[in-house]
């Protein structure tokens, strides 16, 4: 319920029934905190074994593989957007198609850069640490 309120809380602004100033202030003040609480509730439910469909969906192997790249994509994402807007010669006219296209391109490019970062830096570091701290199997 909290996540739905955070996601659709401003629906009235877009359907011709704008929020009052007081409601807008309350929404903007509490929506990020509410979103965090909602995500925490999902995580706790999944950890406690009560996640149901959410737990089955989030436990898929594809998410485990993507989790290796997520932090790198987070680091690259702002730079990708910044470089794109820095290189523009004209102002951007926003349309739904343009926003969707940019979202897809930024996400794909961020994950590609994250993949190369993983291969060039993280994977060799992980292998080096495993080599250095590998326990001896010989009995003395």
ABEGO torsion letter per residue (X at the ends): XAAAAAAAAAAAAAAGBBBBAAAAAAAAAAAAAAAAAAAAAAAAAAAAGAAEAAAAAAABAAAAAAAAAAAAAAAAAAAAAAAAAAABABBBBBBAAAAAAAAAAAAAAAAAAAAAAAAAAAAAAAAAAAAAABBBABBX
